[in-house]
């Protein structure tokens, strides 16, 4: 199935992200040659929010406007109609799809990252105009819209996919999407952008940004320059939305990519400062969450500290963990978070049980640390609820108790906890307990890698088997289904005939005097004739008919749900098509004809091969009567039925 066909199927479901009515009207107007700026301004002014956001873009420092733009018409003149079209499309999709039913998809983080990518792409495009900065903004905003599409169409299925893969493993996500939905977010992004009418260079640039390799760094085409800008913008956006403990690592990756766009570290710092400032302002304007991003100096200091920590922990085989803290004690949460982040782990916190369960499912922590007493649900019920989920069976749970009371510890273990810690806590004791969790988690990861390798091998084996099966059912010379397939398909059609009482007919077709062709022209030309006659039969038969090659110059046509009279019309069409065909086989200049034996299902027939034998006998009669004709099988005598 092609990507376009799959996209049409998904589009027919009606759940794909789509622009608003105002945006659609803007897109319609910009496609008309007679549309005036005044017409476009009237359409934009019907949406006050869009009007304000458009003026914000027009007054952006990137465009170098000397005086403030306060009129929609002036903004249109400055930006251009096509930029307005793209901007309205992107902002409209954001406004329509800020929330959804996919529990495993973080809509707010998705749009926060997309907005940061858009602003970073706009800033980079201002330095190297592969496309206009305002167009780069739209490309960045919609560069990963395929993920949103899958979350919209398959809310439950996509949640399962997101929960089944390692955190932010893009390649694993794509593989899993293809297996589950027969498409992935990259293909859907391209299809949506094409469907919305974005220029080819924008669509190709977004697509190329997904798989940017070192071999593309020397390519200075506009598409590859845009792809590099979007790729770098995406990494800058990850730095903006990342947790504090991950930001230094994001900075290191960003600085590795910067030379591909001839950016030095000073310019990267200036861009980052500008983008984060714009990100905060646009976030308020679009109701998209943002966060404070440390300065470049602070990030580098954090990176150096993290490197020192990793060096010191390397001897004990340190494994950074994703940890969820569940406690209503803000002071305790702050203290534990500081300890854990200082150890190199990433931390998410929740103040009560239901929020903790929700975050556990969406964030997929490797370790959950929860208080013995938490609001909304007893800790023991919380552990039991978590263990009842597929994901919760793998998480490492540590319960914090108020004392070394043996009963509390026993109850925690019975509820599903892996370990417990008594207050007051100390960083060294907490780290020691986490080492036990690290060893178990590492062991599970190794087991999962082995399982994944086995699943991949089995998937490849299944594909190979399907290919072999297809080869076994296909005639190598004509590419038609072969005799084996014909007999199996005939058996299926016979079962359907007996089950539903529908008509069934079959044709046995033989090329007249084919031996003379081989004798006169040679076997190579004879093979060419067979290939060409196979194409003639395939294209002349009905779409519901199954044309097969039995062997040599003999072919077989299965006509399901077809009466004898209808099959006679099919046979005559095949005979005439061969008779009138102009042969294009090099070296062959003769005329050809075919003889056809026809048989239709009759009451009292016991097996499908009775029908086949009647058609074969009818073919014999046709050849005996002079060839180039059709013979219909006679009804067998009563004693022949037995």
Number of C-alpha atoms within 10 A of each C-alpha: 7 9 15 12 10 17 17 12 11 16 15 10 9 11 14 20 21 19 20 17 11 18 25 17 15 24 22 13 19 21 13 9 7 9 13 13 18 12 14 22 18 13 15 23 14 11 13 10 14 20 18 16 17 22 19 18 19 25 19 15 12 16 16 9 12 8 7 13 18 13 11 21 18 16 23 20 12 16 19 14 21 18 20 26 25 24 24 25 24 21 22 20 18 24 17 13 18 16 15 14 14 20 17 22 23 17 20 16 15 17 27 27 28 27 30 31 33 30 28 31 32 29 24 25 23 17 12 16 16 23 20 15 25 27 25 32 30 28 29 29 26 26 27 23 26 23 18 27 23 25 27 21 19 15 18 14 16 24 19 17 17 24 17 15 16 12 14 9 10 12 10 15 19 17 14 19 20 13 13 14 13 13 21 21 20 19 17 24 22 24 19 21 21 15 10 16 15 20 13 12 16 25 21 19 26 29 20 21 21 16 12 14 10 9 7 16 14 10 11 12 11 17 22 22 25 28 28 28 29 31 25 25 27 25 20 27 28 21 27 26 20 17 16 18 20 20 21 25 19 20 24 14 15 22 18 12 16 17 12 16 15 8 16 11 14 10 12 17 17 12 17 24 16 14 24 24 15 17 27 19 14 21 18 11 13 18 13 23 17 22 14 12 20 18 14 18 10 12 22 17 13 20 20 14 15 20 15 12 15 17 11 11 14 11 8 8 11 18 18 15 20 18 25 25 25 29 23 18 12 12 10 13 18 11 11 20 20 14 17 21 19 15 19 21 18 19 21 18 23 20 18 20 24 16 13 23 18 14 19 24 20 16 18 24 23 20 23 26 21 29 23 22 19 20 14 12 13 14 23 23 14 20 25 18 14 23 18 11 11 12 17 22 13 17 21 22 26 25 25 24 19 14 12 12 10 9 9 19 21 12 13 25 18 13 18 23 24 17 18 21 21 16 10 9 13 12 15 10 10 14 14 11 15 19 15 13 22 20 14 14 19 12 12 13 13 12 12 12 12 12 12 12 12 12 12 12 12 12 13 12 12 12 12 12 12 12 12 12 11 13 14 14 19 20 19 11 13 19 15 22 22 23 18 16 19 23 18 12 15 24 15 12 21 24 14 16 17 14 9 10 12 15 19 25 27 30 31 28 28 25 21 18 13 19 15 11 18 15 10 12 14 13 13 11 17 21 18 19 24 21 16 18 22 22 15 15 20 18 13 18 18 13 9 11 18 19 26 29 26 22 11 12 20 18 23 26 25 23 25 20 18 20 17 20 12 13 25 23 11 19 26 13 16 22 22 15 19 22 14 11 14 12 17 11 16 9 11 15 11 8 11 20 20 25 28 31 29 28 29 25 23 15 8 10 14 13 12 18 14 15 23 24 15 24 27 23 18 24 27 18 20 22 19 10 13 10 20 19 19 24 23 22 20 13 14 13 8 8 6 8 12 9
